[in-house]
Amino acid sequence: MAKKALSFRFPEEFVTFLRTWSFVTEKDQRILLEEAFGEYAERRPEVKEKVKRIMENLE
């Protein structure tokens, strides 16, 4: 699977919330998004395992 930079557009309210959270916690916005998605994935183990299997098959 090719590794290239991604770009997303988020609603302005979300961006403001993320930037403010980053400021308050002194954490990089990318780290916050990674952590949040990781926590989300842990709550959906059935989807996480399916995604892992697909990724392994693509390697």
PyMOL Python script that loads the backbone (N, CA, C, O; Angstrom):
from pymol import cmd

cmd.read_pdbstr("""\
ATOM      1  N   MET A   1       0.846  -1.169   0.000  1.00  0.00           N
ATOM      2  CA  MET A   1       0.000   0.000   0.000  1.00  0.00           C
ATOM      3  C   MET A   1       0.896   1.239   0.000  1.00  0.00           C
ATOM      4  O   MET A   1       1.792   1.363   0.835  1.00  0.00           O
ATOM      5  N   ALA A   2       0.655   2.131  -0.918  1.00  0.00           N
ATOM      6  CA  ALA A   2       1.474   3.341  -1.018  1.00  0.00           C
ATOM      7  C   ALA A   2       1.258   4.240   0.190  1.00  0.00           C
ATOM      8  O   ALA A   2       0.141   4.405   0.682  1.00  0.00           O
ATOM      9  N   LYS A   3       2.357   4.812   0.648  1.00  0.00           N
ATOM     10  CA  LYS A   3       2.279   5.727   1.792  1.00  0.00           C
ATOM     11  C   LYS A   3       2.461   7.145   1.271  1.00  0.00           C
ATOM     12  O   LYS A   3       3.552   7.528   0.851  1.00  0.00           O
ATOM     13  N   LYS A   4       1.391   7.913   1.302  1.00  0.00           N
ATOM     14  CA  LYS A   4       1.492   9.303   0.887  1.00  0.00           C
ATOM     15  C   LYS A   4       0.699  10.160   1.862  1.00  0.00           C
ATOM     16  O   LYS A   4      -0.188   9.673   2.563  1.00  0.00           O
ATOM     17  N   ALA A   5       1.028  11.415   1.892  1.00  0.00           N
ATOM     18  CA  ALA A   5       0.369  12.339   2.815  1.00  0.00           C
ATOM     19  C   ALA A   5      -1.114  12.446   2.489  1.00  0.00           C
ATOM     20  O   ALA A   5      -1.520  12.401   1.328  1.00  0.00           O
ATOM     21  N   LEU A   6      -1.906  12.587   3.537  1.00  0.00           N
ATOM     22  CA  LEU A   6      -3.344  12.751   3.371  1.00  0.00           C
ATOM     23  C   LEU A   6      -3.734  14.174   3.733  1.00  0.00           C
ATOM     24  O   LEU A   6      -3.062  14.849   4.512  1.00  0.00           O
ATOM     25  N   SER A   7      -4.809  14.595   3.161  1.00  0.00           N
ATOM     26  CA  SER A   7      -5.325  15.920   3.474  1.00  0.00           C
ATOM     27  C   SER A   7      -6.831  15.790   3.660  1.00  0.00           C
ATOM     28  O   SER A   7      -7.513  15.160   2.852  1.00  0.00           O
ATOM     29  N   PHE A   8      -7.339  16.386   4.723  1.00  0.00           N
ATOM     30  CA  PHE A   8      -8.766  16.330   5.002  1.00  0.00           C
ATOM     31  C   PHE A   8      -9.295  17.731   5.266  1.00  0.00           C
ATOM     32  O   PHE A   8      -8.565  18.616   5.711  1.00  0.00           O
ATOM     33  N   ARG A   9     -10.565  17.910   4.986  1.00  0.00           N
ATOM     34  CA  ARG A   9     -11.239  19.161   5.337  1.00  0.00           C
ATOM     35  C   ARG A   9     -12.236  18.830   6.439  1.00  0.00           C
ATOM     36  O   ARG A   9     -13.095  17.962   6.286  1.00  0.00           O
ATOM     37  N   PHE A  10     -12.102  19.538   7.545  1.00  0.00           N
ATOM     38  CA  PHE A  10     -13.003  19.351   8.670  1.00  0.00           C
ATOM     39  C   PHE A  10     -13.859  20.600   8.835  1.00  0.00           C
ATOM     40  O   PHE A  10     -13.465  21.690   8.422  1.00  0.00           O
ATOM     41  N   PRO A  11     -15.031  20.437   9.440  1.00  0.00           N
ATOM     42  CA  PRO A  11     -15.854  21.619   9.731  1.00  0.00           C
ATOM     43  C   PRO A  11     -15.086  22.588  10.636  1.00  0.00           C
ATOM     44  O   PRO A  11     -14.301  22.167  11.486  1.00  0.00           O
ATOM     45  N   GLU A  12     -15.318  23.864  10.446  1.00  0.00           N
ATOM     46  CA  GLU A  12     -14.592  24.895  11.188  1.00  0.00           C
ATOM     47  C   GLU A  12     -14.724  24.717  12.701  1.00  0.00           C
ATOM     48  O   GLU A  12     -13.758  24.918  13.437  1.00  0.00           O
ATOM     49  N   GLU A  13     -15.910  24.344  13.162  1.00  0.00           N
ATOM     50  CA  GLU A  13     -16.126  24.145  14.601  1.00  0.00           C
ATOM     51  C   GLU A  13     -15.200  23.048  15.148  1.00  0.00           C
ATOM     52  O   GLU A  13     -14.640  23.187  16.235  1.00  0.00           O
ATOM     53  N   PHE A  14     -15.046  21.966  14.390  1.00  0.00           N
ATOM     54  CA  PHE A  14     -14.160  20.881  14.807  1.00  0.00           C
ATOM     55  C   PHE A  14     -12.708  21.348  14.832  1.00  0.00           C
ATOM     56  O   PHE A  14     -11.970  21.041  15.768  1.00  0.00           O
ATOM     57  N   VAL A  15     -12.305  22.082  13.814  1.00  0.00           N
ATOM     58  CA  VAL A  15     -10.927  22.577  13.730  1.00  0.00           C
ATOM     59  C   VAL A  15     -10.617  23.493  14.913  1.00  0.00           C
ATOM     60  O   VAL A  15      -9.545  23.398  15.510  1.00  0.00           O
ATOM     61  N   THR A  16     -11.539  24.366  15.245  1.00  0.00           N
ATOM     62  CA  THR A  16     -11.347  25.257  16.394  1.00  0.00           C
ATOM     63  C   THR A  16     -11.227  24.439  17.678  1.00  0.00           C
ATOM     64  O   THR A  16     -10.365  24.717  18.512  1.00  0.00           O
ATOM     65  N   PHE A  17     -12.077  23.444  17.838  1.00  0.00           N
ATOM     66  CA  PHE A  17     -12.041  22.575  19.017  1.00  0.00           C
ATOM     67  C   PHE A  17     -10.699  21.847  19.098  1.00  0.00           C
ATOM     68  O   PHE A  17     -10.089  21.789  20.166  1.00  0.00           O
ATOM     69  N   LEU A  18     -10.238  21.293  17.978  1.00  0.00           N
ATOM     70  CA  LEU A  18      -8.965  20.573  17.934  1.00  0.00           C
ATOM     71  C   LEU A  18      -7.798  21.501  18.263  1.00  0.00           C
ATOM     72  O   LEU A  18      -6.927  21.148  19.059  1.00  0.00           O
ATOM     73  N   ARG A  19      -7.779  22.666  17.662  1.00  0.00           N
ATOM     74  CA  ARG A  19      -6.692  23.623  17.928  1.00  0.00           C
ATOM     75  C   ARG A  19      -6.667  24.048  19.392  1.00  0.00           C
ATOM     76  O   ARG A  19      -5.601  24.150  19.998  1.00  0.00           O
ATOM     77  N   THR A  20      -7.837  24.294  19.951  1.00  0.00           N
ATOM     78  CA  THR A  20      -7.912  24.706  21.352  1.00  0.00           C
ATOM     79  C   THR A  20      -7.484  23.570  22.267  1.00  0.00           C
ATOM     80  O   THR A  20      -6.760  23.795  23.236  1.00  0.00           O
ATOM     81  N   TRP A  21      -7.923  22.353  21.970  1.00  0.00           N
ATOM     82  CA  TRP A  21      -7.528  21.178  22.754  1.00  0.00           C
ATOM     83  C   TRP A  21      -6.015  21.011  22.691  1.00  0.00           C
ATOM     84  O   TRP A  21      -5.374  20.718  23.701  1.00  0.00           O
ATOM     85  N   SER A  22      -5.458  21.195  21.522  1.00  0.00           N
ATOM     86  CA  SER A  22      -4.012  21.100  21.339  1.00  0.00           C
ATOM     87  C   SER A  22      -3.288  22.135  22.188  1.00  0.00           C
ATOM     88  O   SER A  22      -2.277  21.828  22.820  1.00  0.00           O
ATOM     89  N   PHE A  23      -3.796  23.344  22.203  1.00  0.00           N
ATOM     90  CA  PHE A  23      -3.199  24.415  22.997  1.00  0.00           C
ATOM     91  C   PHE A  23      -3.260  24.089  24.485  1.00  0.00           C
ATOM     92  O   PHE A  23      -2.264  24.224  25.195  1.00  0.00           O
ATOM     93  N   VAL A  24      -4.413  23.665  24.950  1.00  0.00           N
ATOM     94  CA  VAL A  24      -4.613  23.384  26.379  1.00  0.00           C
ATOM     95  C   VAL A  24      -3.745  22.217  26.839  1.00  0.00           C
ATOM     96  O   VAL A  24      -3.155  22.267  27.918  1.00  0.00           O
ATOM     97  N   THR A  25      -3.668  21.165  26.022  1.00  0.00           N
ATOM     98  CA  THR A  25      -2.917  19.964  26.411  1.00  0.00           C
ATOM     99  C   THR A  25      -1.452  20.021  26.000  1.00  0.00           C
ATOM    100  O   THR A  25      -0.654  19.176  26.405  1.00  0.00           O
ATOM    101  N   GLU A  26      -1.098  21.027  25.189  1.00  0.00           N
ATOM    102  CA  GLU A  26       0.258  21.164  24.653  1.00  0.00           C
ATOM    103  C   GLU A  26       0.680  19.930  23.850  1.00  0.00           C
ATOM    104  O   GLU A  26       1.843  19.527  23.875  1.00  0.00           O
ATOM    105  N   LYS A  27      -0.282  19.339  23.141  1.00  0.00           N
ATOM    106  CA  LYS A  27      -0.019  18.188  22.272  1.00  0.00           C
ATOM    107  C   LYS A  27      -0.249  18.593  20.823  1.00  0.00           C
ATOM    108  O   LYS A  27      -1.123  19.407  20.525  1.00  0.00           O
ATOM    109  N   ASP A  28       0.540  18.020  19.934  1.00  0.00           N
ATOM    110  CA  ASP A  28       0.392  18.253  18.505  1.00  0.00           C
ATOM    111  C   ASP A  28      -0.980  17.755  18.040  1.00  0.00           C
ATOM    112  O   ASP A  28      -1.467  16.725  18.508  1.00  0.00           O
ATOM    113  N   GLN A  29      -1.585  18.483  17.133  1.00  0.00           N
ATOM    114  CA  GLN A  29      -2.908  18.114  16.623  1.00  0.00           C
ATOM    115  C   GLN A  29      -2.903  16.728  15.986  1.00  0.00           C
ATOM    116  O   GLN A  29      -3.862  15.969  16.137  1.00  0.00           O
ATOM    117  N   ARG A  30      -1.840  16.400  15.284  1.00  0.00           N
ATOM    118  CA  ARG A  30      -1.764  15.077  14.650  1.00  0.00           C
ATOM    119  C   ARG A  30      -1.746  13.968  15.687  1.00  0.00           C
ATOM    120  O   ARG A  30      -2.377  12.927  15.504  1.00  0.00           O
ATOM    121  N   ILE A  31      -1.020  14.194  16.781  1.00  0.00           N
ATOM    122  CA  ILE A  31      -0.962  13.207  17.858  1.00  0.00           C
ATOM    123  C   ILE A  31      -2.350  13.027  18.469  1.00  0.00           C
ATOM    124  O   ILE A  31      -2.780  11.903  18.729  1.00  0.00           O
ATOM    125  N   LEU A  32      -3.047  14.140  18.697  1.00  0.00           N
ATOM    126  CA  LEU A  32      -4.400  14.057  19.249  1.00  0.00           C
ATOM    127  C   LEU A  32      -5.319  13.249  18.341  1.00  0.00           C
ATOM    128  O   LEU A  32      -6.095  12.423  18.822  1.00  0.00           O
ATOM    129  N   LEU A  33      -5.237  13.480  17.036  1.00  0.00           N
ATOM    130  CA  LEU A  33      -6.075  12.731  16.097  1.00  0.00           C
ATOM    131  C   LEU A  33      -5.709  11.251  16.090  1.00  0.00           C
ATOM    132  O   LEU A  33      -6.592  10.395  16.045  1.00  0.00           O
ATOM    133  N   GLU A  34      -4.411  10.944  16.133  1.00  0.00           N
ATOM    134  CA  GLU A  34      -3.979   9.542  16.184  1.00  0.00           C
ATOM    135  C   GLU A  34      -4.497   8.855  17.438  1.00  0.00           C
ATOM    136  O   GLU A  34      -5.011   7.739  17.377  1.00  0.00           O
ATOM    137  N   GLU A  35      -4.357   9.529  18.574  1.00  0.00           N
ATOM    138  CA  GLU A  35      -4.824   8.958  19.839  1.00  0.00           C
ATOM    139  C   GLU A  35      -6.334   8.738  19.813  1.00  0.00           C
ATOM    140  O   GLU A  35      -6.822   7.690  20.237  1.00  0.00           O
ATOM    141  N   ALA A  36      -7.060   9.717  19.322  1.00  0.00           N
ATOM    142  CA  ALA A  36      -8.521   9.615  19.277  1.00  0.00           C
ATOM    143  C   ALA A  36      -8.954   8.467  18.371  1.00  0.00           C
ATOM    144  O   ALA A  36      -9.858   7.707  18.717  1.00  0.00           O
ATOM    145  N   PHE A  37      -8.314   8.342  17.217  1.00  0.00           N
ATOM    146  CA  PHE A  37      -8.688   7.261  16.313  1.00  0.00           C
ATOM    147  C   PHE A  37      -8.311   5.908  16.907  1.00  0.00           C
ATOM    148  O   PHE A  37      -9.048   4.934  16.756  1.00  0.00           O
ATOM    149  N   GLY A  38      -7.167   5.845  17.579  1.00  0.00           N
ATOM    150  CA  GLY A  38      -6.761   4.606  18.242  1.00  0.00           C
ATOM    151  C   GLY A  38      -7.778   4.173  19.284  1.00  0.00           C
ATOM    152  O   GLY A  38      -8.121   2.994  19.370  1.00  0.00           O
ATOM    153  N   GLU A  39      -8.261   5.127  20.079  1.00  0.00           N
ATOM    154  CA  GLU A  39      -9.284   4.818  21.084  1.00  0.00           C
ATOM    155  C   GLU A  39     -10.579   4.361  20.416  1.00  0.00           C
ATOM    156  O   GLU A  39     -11.234   3.435  20.893  1.00  0.00           O
ATOM    157  N   TYR A  40     -10.941   5.001  19.331  1.00  0.00           N
ATOM    158  CA  TYR A  40     -12.143   4.614  18.584  1.00  0.00           C
ATOM    159  C   TYR A  40     -12.002   3.184  18.063  1.00  0.00           C
ATOM    160  O   TYR A  40     -12.936   2.387  18.161  1.00  0.00           O
ATOM    161  N   ALA A  41     -10.844   2.867  17.514  1.00  0.00           N
ATOM    162  CA  ALA A  41     -10.612   1.526  16.973  1.00  0.00           C
ATOM    163  C   ALA A  41     -10.686   0.465  18.069  1.00  0.00           C
ATOM    164  O   ALA A  41     -11.186  -0.635  17.833  1.00  0.00           O
ATOM    165  N   GLU A  42     -10.195   0.785  19.252  1.00  0.00           N
ATOM    166  CA  GLU A  42     -10.241  -0.170  20.364  1.00  0.00           C
ATOM    167  C   GLU A  42     -11.683  -0.476  20.777  1.00  0.00           C
ATOM    168  O   GLU A  42     -11.966  -1.566  21.273  1.00  0.00           O
ATOM    169  N   ARG A  43     -12.572   0.457  20.582  1.00  0.00           N
ATOM    170  CA  ARG A  43     -13.985   0.240  20.936  1.00  0.00           C
ATOM    171  C   ARG A  43     -14.734  -0.520  19.851  1.00  0.00           C
ATOM    172  O   ARG A  43     -15.880  -0.922  20.053  1.00  0.00           O
ATOM    173  N   ARG A  44     -14.094  -0.720  18.701  1.00  0.00           N
ATOM    174  CA  ARG A  44     -14.709  -1.451  17.586  1.00  0.00           C
ATOM    175  C   ARG A  44     -13.805  -2.607  17.181  1.00  0.00           C
ATOM    176  O   ARG A  44     -13.315  -2.630  16.052  1.00  0.00           O
ATOM    177  N   PRO A  45     -13.569  -3.578  18.083  1.00  0.00           N
ATOM    178  CA  PRO A  45     -12.599  -4.640  17.808  1.00  0.00           C
ATOM    179  C   PRO A  45     -12.927  -5.480  16.579  1.00  0.00           C
ATOM    180  O   PRO A  45     -12.017  -5.958  15.900  1.00  0.00           O
ATOM    181  N   GLU A  46     -14.221  -5.668  16.280  1.00  0.00           N
ATOM    182  CA  GLU A  46     -14.582  -6.474  15.115  1.00  0.00           C
ATOM    183  C   GLU A  46     -14.150  -5.788  13.825  1.00  0.00           C
ATOM    184  O   GLU A  46     -13.679  -6.449  12.899  1.00  0.00           O
ATOM    185  N   VAL A  47     -14.304  -4.489  13.757  1.00  0.00           N
ATOM    186  CA  VAL A  47     -13.886  -3.739  12.566  1.00  0.00           C
ATOM    187  C   VAL A  47     -12.362  -3.668  12.521  1.00  0.00           C
ATOM    188  O   VAL A  47     -11.765  -3.816  11.455  1.00  0.00           O
ATOM    189  N   LYS A  48     -11.741  -3.445  13.658  1.00  0.00           N
ATOM    190  CA  LYS A  48     -10.278  -3.353  13.732  1.00  0.00           C
ATOM    191  C   LYS A  48      -9.629  -4.635  13.212  1.00  0.00           C
ATOM    192  O   LYS A  48      -8.674  -4.574  12.437  1.00  0.00           O
ATOM    193  N   GLU A  49     -10.136  -5.792  13.629  1.00  0.00           N
ATOM    194  CA  GLU A  49      -9.574  -7.068  13.173  1.00  0.00           C
ATOM    195  C   GLU A  49      -9.780  -7.267  11.676  1.00  0.00           C
ATOM    196  O   GLU A  49      -8.886  -7.755  10.985  1.00  0.00           O
ATOM    197  N   LYS A  50     -10.939  -6.895  11.181  1.00  0.00           N
ATOM    198  CA  LYS A  50     -11.213  -7.009   9.747  1.00  0.00           C
ATOM    199  C   LYS A  50     -10.250  -6.133   8.947  1.00  0.00           C
ATOM    200  O   LYS A  50      -9.720  -6.560   7.922  1.00  0.00           O
ATOM    201  N   VAL A  51     -10.027  -4.911   9.420  1.00  0.00           N
ATOM    202  CA  VAL A  51      -9.104  -3.983   8.753  1.00  0.00           C
ATOM    203  C   VAL A  51      -7.690  -4.550   8.766  1.00  0.00           C
ATOM    204  O   VAL A  51      -6.991  -4.493   7.755  1.00  0.00           O
ATOM    205  N   LYS A  52      -7.262  -5.098   9.907  1.00  0.00           N
ATOM    206  CA  LYS A  52      -5.919  -5.683  10.004  1.00  0.00           C
ATOM    207  C   LYS A  52      -5.750  -6.829   9.015  1.00  0.00           C
ATOM    208  O   LYS A  52      -4.716  -6.935   8.356  1.00  0.00           O
ATOM    209  N   ARG A  53      -6.768  -7.693   8.909  1.00  0.00           N
ATOM    210  CA  ARG A  53      -6.681  -8.820   7.962  1.00  0.00           C
ATOM    211  C   ARG A  53      -6.553  -8.315   6.529  1.00  0.00           C
ATOM    212  O   ARG A  53      -5.751  -8.840   5.757  1.00  0.00           O
ATOM    213  N   ILE A  54      -7.326  -7.315   6.172  1.00  0.00           N
ATOM    214  CA  ILE A  54      -7.266  -6.758   4.815  1.00  0.00           C
ATOM    215  C   ILE A  54      -5.891  -6.157   4.558  1.00  0.00           C
ATOM    216  O   ILE A  54      -5.305  -6.371   3.497  1.00  0.00           O
ATOM    217  N   MET A  55      -5.376  -5.406   5.526  1.00  0.00           N
ATOM    218  CA  MET A  55      -4.057  -4.785   5.358  1.00  0.00           C
ATOM    219  C   MET A  55      -2.970  -5.843   5.197  1.00  0.00           C
ATOM    220  O   MET A  55      -2.068  -5.681   4.376  1.00  0.00           O
ATOM    221  N   GLU A  56      -3.047  -6.922   5.972  1.00  0.00           N
ATOM    222  CA  GLU A  56      -2.064  -8.003   5.861  1.00  0.00           C
ATOM    223  C   GLU A  56      -2.124  -8.653   4.487  1.00  0.00           C
ATOM    224  O   GLU A  56      -1.086  -8.994   3.920  1.00  0.00           O
ATOM    225  N   ASN A  57      -3.321  -8.829   3.947  1.00  0.00           N
ATOM    226  CA  ASN A  57      -3.471  -9.431   2.623  1.00  0.00           C
ATOM    227  C   ASN A  57      -2.942  -8.527   1.515  1.00  0.00           C
ATOM    228  O   ASN A  57      -2.524  -9.008   0.462  1.00  0.00           O
ATOM    229  N   LEU A  58      -2.961  -7.233   1.752  1.00  0.00           N
ATOM    230  CA  LEU A  58      -2.478  -6.289   0.745  1.00  0.00           C
ATOM    231  C   LEU A  58      -0.961  -6.161   0.730  1.00  0.00           C
ATOM    232  O   LEU A  58      -0.388  -5.672  -0.243  1.00  0.00           O
ATOM    233  N   GLU A  59      -0.311  -6.595   1.799  1.00  0.00           N
ATOM    234  CA  GLU A  59       1.159  -6.470   1.872  1.00  0.00           C
ATOM    235  C   GLU A  59       1.854  -7.462   0.984  1.00  0.00           C
ATOM    236  O   GLU A  59       3.083  -7.487   0.931  1.00  0.00           O
TER     237      GLU A  59
END
""", "prot")
cmd.dss("prot")
cmd.show_as("cartoon", "prot")
cmd.util.cbc("prot")
cmd.orient("prot")
